[in-house]
Amino acid sequence: MDEKEQRIEKEQTIEQTIDKQELMLLLNDVEKKLTDLKARWPFHSVQPKMVAEREDLEEERERLLGLLTPA
């Protein structure tokens, strides 16, 4: 492997690391929002808006986890 190929490979590794860090930050943000929503969750008479928000956050969490841990 010549010097140029090594540099390109190193840059790709750095980009992947940054991408993982960004994904982890996004996942952390989604987890915080989900925790906050669950803390506000009433025992009964849940508003449809809250149910939809929870479903959206859970789907986003699963998507981010899938990106972080590919099969």
Helices and strands as residue ranges (DSSP letters): H 3-40, H 48-68
